[in-house]
Amino acid sequence: MSRRERRAQDARTVRSPDSVMVTLSAFRRTIRSGGNAREVQLEPFQARWLDEQDHSGQNTGDSETHAIFVELKEPAPQPTHDARLGPSES
């Protein structure tokens, strides 16, 4: 799936399955879920793992962001109850 967000665009809450995200542009956004927020900043062409999660966010960068997501359709063998908000650190 390809996703683009304009500068300052707020995204609605979505449910994302376990995924791999690849940034095609610089990526800076605030991600929110369940009263928690996390600032995320990535350079272009970075790949990161995303645990299944419900989240919303806002593009806080200076330009449009573009990323692609490869969503896993099978559930994790043992669901992680302490899933991270946003992408992995590496």
MDTraj code that builds the backbone (N, CA, C; nanometers):
import mdtraj as md
import numpy as np

residues = "MET SER ARG ARG GLU ARG ARG ALA GLN ASP ALA ARG THR VAL ARG SER PRO ASP SER VAL MET VAL THR LEU SER ALA PHE ARG ARG THR ILE ARG SER GLY GLY ASN ALA ARG GLU VAL GLN LEU GLU PRO PHE GLN ALA ARG TRP LEU ASP GLU GLN ASP HIS SER GLY GLN ASN THR GLY ASP SER GLU THR HIS ALA ILE PHE VAL GLU LEU LYS GLU PRO ALA PRO GLN PRO THR HIS ASP ALA ARG LEU GLY PRO SER GLU SER".split()
xyz = np.array([
    [0.0851, -0.1154, 0.0000],
    [0.0000, 0.0000, 0.0000],
    [0.0906, 0.1229, 0.0000],
    [0.0552, 0.2220, -0.0783],
    [0.1292, 0.3476, -0.0838],
    [0.0494, 0.4537, -0.0079],
    [0.1204, 0.5360, 0.0696],
    [0.0514, 0.6404, 0.1459],
    [0.1288, 0.7712, 0.1345],
    [0.0558, 0.8778, 0.1030],
    [0.1121, 1.0134, 0.0973],
    [0.0330, 1.1006, 0.1936],
    [0.1036, 1.1923, 0.2599],
    [0.0364, 1.2881, 0.3491],
    [0.0951, 1.4260, 0.3254],
    [0.0058, 1.5222, 0.3084],
    [0.0482, 1.6612, 0.2917],
    [0.1037, 1.7162, 0.4223],
    [0.1825, 1.8196, 0.4125],
    [0.2371, 1.8880, 0.5298],
    [0.1216, 1.9301, 0.6203],
    [0.1352, 1.9044, 0.7496],
    [0.0381, 1.9388, 0.8542],
    [-0.0918, 1.8580, 0.8452],
    [-0.0980, 1.7600, 0.7564],
    [-0.2192, 1.6783, 0.7434],
    [-0.2339, 1.5869, 0.8638],
    [-0.3544, 1.5854, 0.9211],
    [-0.3896, 1.4925, 1.0288],
    [-0.4529, 1.3694, 0.9658],
    [-0.4096, 1.2532, 1.0072],
    [-0.4673, 1.1291, 0.9555],
    [-0.5685, 1.0745, 1.0556],
    [-0.6735, 1.0147, 1.0049],
    [-0.7739, 0.9530, 1.0922],
    [-0.7155, 0.8289, 1.1580],
    [-0.7782, 0.7822, 1.2632],
    [-0.7323, 0.6610, 1.3304],
    [-0.7516, 0.5419, 1.2377],
    [-0.6468, 0.4615, 1.2259],
    [-0.6505, 0.3418, 1.1416],
    [-0.5985, 0.2228, 1.2201],
    [-0.6393, 0.1045, 1.1791],
    [-0.5865, -0.0200, 1.2352],
    [-0.4901, -0.0753, 1.1331],
    [-0.3657, -0.0929, 1.1741],
    [-0.2623, -0.1446, 1.0847],
    [-0.2180, -0.2823, 1.1327],
    [-0.2108, -0.3788, 1.0415],
    [-0.1573, -0.5100, 1.0796],
    [-0.0051, -0.5013, 1.0913],
    [0.0587, -0.6085, 1.1386],
    [0.2047, -0.6139, 1.1346],
    [0.2481, -0.5781, 0.9930],
    [0.3474, -0.4895, 0.9816],
    [0.3863, -0.4375, 0.8499],
    [0.5337, -0.4025, 0.8467],
    [0.5831, -0.3871, 0.7244],
    [0.7140, -0.3258, 0.7007],
    [0.6856, -0.1953, 0.6276],
    [0.7410, -0.0848, 0.6805],
    [0.7246, 0.0469, 0.6199],
    [0.8558, 0.0862, 0.5538],
    [0.8485, 0.1375, 0.4302],
    [0.9656, 0.1906, 0.3610],
    [0.9351, 0.3355, 0.3260],
    [1.0178, 0.4278, 0.3764],
    [0.9978, 0.5694, 0.3472],
    [1.0560, 0.6000, 0.2097],
    [0.9789, 0.6688, 0.1274],
    [1.0261, 0.7100, -0.0050],
    [1.0629, 0.8581, -0.0056],
    [1.0353, 0.9265, 0.1050],
    [1.0716, 1.0670, 0.1233],
    [1.1101, 1.0843, 0.2698],
    [1.1621, 1.2009, 0.3034],
    [1.1856, 1.2298, 0.4447],
    [1.0516, 1.2156, 0.5162],
    [1.0539, 1.1707, 0.6390],
    [0.9320, 1.1329, 0.7109],
    [0.9421, 1.1888, 0.8518],
    [0.8559, 1.2841, 0.8851],
    [0.8507, 1.3361, 1.0220],
    [0.7038, 1.3505, 1.0596],
    [0.6651, 1.2808, 1.1654],
    [0.5249, 1.2864, 1.2076],
    [0.5111, 1.2534, 1.3546],
    [0.3987, 1.2948, 1.4104],
    [0.3612, 1.2590, 1.5463],
    [0.2569, 1.1489, 1.5342],
    [0.2810, 1.0374, 1.6027],
    [0.1883, 0.9236, 1.6000],
    [0.1235, 0.9144, 1.7378],
    [-0.0093, 0.8935, 1.7395],
    [-0.0848, 0.8886, 1.8648],
    [-0.1678, 0.7611, 1.8732],
    [-0.1775, 0.7101, 1.9992],
    [-0.2625, 0.5948, 2.0250],
    [-0.2887, 0.5857, 2.1742],
    [-0.4151, 0.5731, 2.2114],
    [-0.4516, 0.5497, 2.3509],
    [-0.3929, 0.6488, 2.4496],
    [-0.3869, 0.7755, 2.4145],
    [-0.3332, 0.8768, 2.5043],
    [-0.1814, 0.8897, 2.5001],
    [-0.1143, 0.8061, 2.4221],
    [0.0310, 0.8147, 2.4062],
    [0.0640, 0.8816, 2.2735],
    [0.1792, 0.9486, 2.2678],
    [0.2254, 1.0116, 2.1439],
    [0.3739, 0.9857, 2.1286],
    [0.4174, 0.9755, 2.0038],
    [0.5588, 0.9523, 1.9741],
    [0.5963, 1.0320, 1.8499],
    [0.7093, 1.1025, 1.8577],
    [0.7640, 1.1748, 1.7431],
    [0.8529, 1.0785, 1.6648],
    [0.8348, 1.0744, 1.5338],
    [0.9128, 0.9851, 1.4482],
    [0.9726, 1.0670, 1.3347],
    [1.1023, 1.0512, 1.3137],
    [1.1696, 1.1180, 1.2029],
    [1.2613, 1.0180, 1.1344],
    [1.2416, 0.9988, 1.0032],
    [1.3217, 0.9048, 0.9256],
    [1.3655, 0.9696, 0.7953],
    [1.4808, 0.9293, 0.7484],
    [1.5322, 0.9734, 0.6189],
    [1.4661, 0.8902, 0.5085],
    [1.4765, 0.9345, 0.3828],
    [1.4235, 0.8544, 0.2722],
    [1.4907, 0.7173, 0.2642],
    [1.4161, 0.6203, 0.2158],
    [1.4631, 0.4846, 0.1871],
    [1.5053, 0.4073, 0.3115],
    [1.4354, 0.4297, 0.4211],
    [1.4551, 0.3536, 0.5437],
    [1.3441, 0.2495, 0.5538],
    [1.3775, 0.1293, 0.5978],
    [1.2783, 0.0230, 0.6189],
    [1.2653, 0.0004, 0.7690],
    [1.1401, -0.0065, 0.8177],
    [1.1143, -0.0267, 0.9603],
    [0.9972, -0.1221, 0.9786],
    [1.0054, -0.2033, 1.0845],
    [0.8977, -0.2930, 1.1238],
    [0.7932, -0.2139, 1.2022],
    [0.6650, -0.2441, 1.1794],
    [0.5545, -0.1856, 1.2561],
    [0.4724, -0.2989, 1.3163],
    [0.4605, -0.3005, 1.4491],
    [0.3705, -0.3957, 1.5131],
    [0.2264, -0.3581, 1.4806],
    [0.1371, -0.4575, 1.4825],
    [-0.0052, -0.4301, 1.4652],
    [-0.0477, -0.3236, 1.5669],
    [-0.1262, -0.2241, 1.5218],
    [-0.1661, -0.1167, 1.6119],
    [-0.2797, -0.0337, 1.5543],
    [-0.3546, 0.0296, 1.6446],
    [-0.4505, 0.1342, 1.6094],
    [-0.3793, 0.2649, 1.6385],
    [-0.3775, 0.3568, 1.5417],
    [-0.3068, 0.4823, 1.5634],
    [-0.3586, 0.5909, 1.4693],
    [-0.3267, 0.7137, 1.5033],
    [-0.3494, 0.8276, 1.4141],
    [-0.2202, 0.9070, 1.4138],
    [-0.2101, 1.0055, 1.3279],
    [-0.0872, 1.0828, 1.3247],
    [-0.1033, 1.2122, 1.2485],
    [0.0022, 1.2911, 1.2534],
    [0.0057, 1.4184, 1.1816],
    [0.1430, 1.4353, 1.1191],
    [0.1451, 1.4757, 0.9926],
    [0.2695, 1.5067, 0.9240],
    [0.3218, 1.6382, 0.9816],
    [0.4309, 1.6329, 1.0566],
    [0.4890, 1.7526, 1.1179],
    [0.6126, 1.7986, 1.0417],
    [0.6379, 1.7392, 0.9260],
    [0.7530, 1.7763, 0.8445],
    [0.7272, 1.9008, 0.7619],
    [0.8257, 1.9361, 0.6801],
    [0.8178, 2.0565, 0.5968],
    [0.7637, 2.0294, 0.4579],
    [0.7356, 1.9027, 0.4263],
    [0.6877, 1.8681, 0.2929],
    [0.5997, 1.7440, 0.2998],
    [0.5423, 1.7075, 0.1846],
    [0.4623, 1.5863, 0.1765],
    [0.5488, 1.4649, 0.2101],
    [0.4889, 1.3652, 0.2755],
    [0.5596, 1.2396, 0.3009],
    [0.5034, 1.1325, 0.2082],
    [0.5882, 1.0357, 0.1764],
    [0.5466, 0.9238, 0.0923],
    [0.6136, 0.7989, 0.1472],
    [0.5341, 0.6990, 0.1771],
    [0.5859, 0.5723, 0.2282],
    [0.5031, 0.4586, 0.1691],
    [0.5655, 0.3411, 0.1618],
    [0.4912, 0.2215, 0.1221],
    [0.4918, 0.1248, 0.2398],
    [0.3865, 0.0446, 0.2475],
    [0.3690, -0.0505, 0.3564],
    [0.3423, -0.1876, 0.2975],
    [0.4153, -0.2860, 0.3478],
    [0.3918, -0.4256, 0.3119],
    [0.3247, -0.4867, 0.4339],
    [0.1943, -0.5149, 0.4209],
    [0.1151, -0.5645, 0.5337],
    [0.1142, -0.7163, 0.5351],
    [0.1411, -0.7736, 0.6521],
    [0.1342, -0.9181, 0.6675],
    [-0.0109, -0.9577, 0.6932],
    [-0.0601, -1.0535, 0.6208],
    [-0.1999, -1.0936, 0.6315],
    [-0.2226, -1.2021, 0.7349],
    [-0.1197, -1.2757, 0.7706],
    [-0.1320, -1.3785, 0.8729],
    [-0.1029, -1.3175, 1.0095],
    [-0.1760, -1.3563, 1.1124],
    [-0.1470, -1.3019, 1.2465],
    [-0.0132, -1.3541, 1.2986],
    [0.0458, -1.2782, 1.3890],
    [0.1699, -1.3217, 1.4532],
    [0.1431, -1.4505, 1.5290],
    [0.2401, -1.5438, 1.5369],
    [0.2189, -1.6698, 1.6081],
    [0.1790, -1.6481, 1.7535],
    [0.2415, -1.5502, 1.8180],
    [0.2068, -1.5143, 1.9549],
    [0.1940, -1.3628, 1.9590],
    [0.0706, -1.3104, 1.9629],
    [0.0521, -1.1654, 1.9599],
    [0.1317, -1.0959, 2.0704],
    [0.1887, -0.9815, 2.0365],
    [0.2645, -0.9014, 2.1319],
    [0.1692, -0.8041, 2.1997],
    [0.1541, -0.8164, 2.3307],
    [0.0644, -0.7278, 2.4024],
    [0.1300, -0.5950, 2.4342],
    [0.2623, -0.5883, 2.4285],
    [0.3361, -0.4659, 2.4542],
    [0.3876, -0.4089, 2.3228],
    [0.3002, -0.4005, 2.2227],
    [0.3412, -0.3527, 2.0918],
    [0.3895, -0.2087, 2.0984],
    [0.4894, -0.1792, 2.0165],
    [0.5427, -0.0425, 2.0059],
    [0.4447, 0.0464, 1.9341],
    [0.4465, 0.1739, 1.9657],
    [0.3729, 0.2747, 1.8912],
    [0.4656, 0.3255, 1.7835],
    [0.4234, 0.3179, 1.6583],
    [0.5069, 0.3637, 1.5483],
    [0.6099, 0.2598, 1.5083],
    [0.7035, 0.3001, 1.4223],
    [0.8013, 0.2055, 1.3685],
    [0.9106, 0.1696, 1.4679],
    [0.9788, 0.0585, 1.4383],
    [1.0929, 0.0166, 1.5194],
    [1.2055, 0.1181, 1.5052],
    [1.3017, 0.1099, 1.5960],
    [1.4162, 0.2020, 1.5931],
    [1.5153, 0.1671, 1.4831],
    [1.5185, 0.0418, 1.4429],
    [1.6106, 0.0028, 1.3345],
    [1.5578, -0.1197, 1.2624],
])
top = md.Topology()
chain = top.add_chain()
for i, resn in enumerate(residues, 1):
    res = top.add_residue(resn, chain, resSeq=i)
    for name in ("N", "CA", "C"):
        top.add_atom(name, md.element.get_by_symbol(name[0]), res)
traj = md.Trajectory(xyz[None], top)
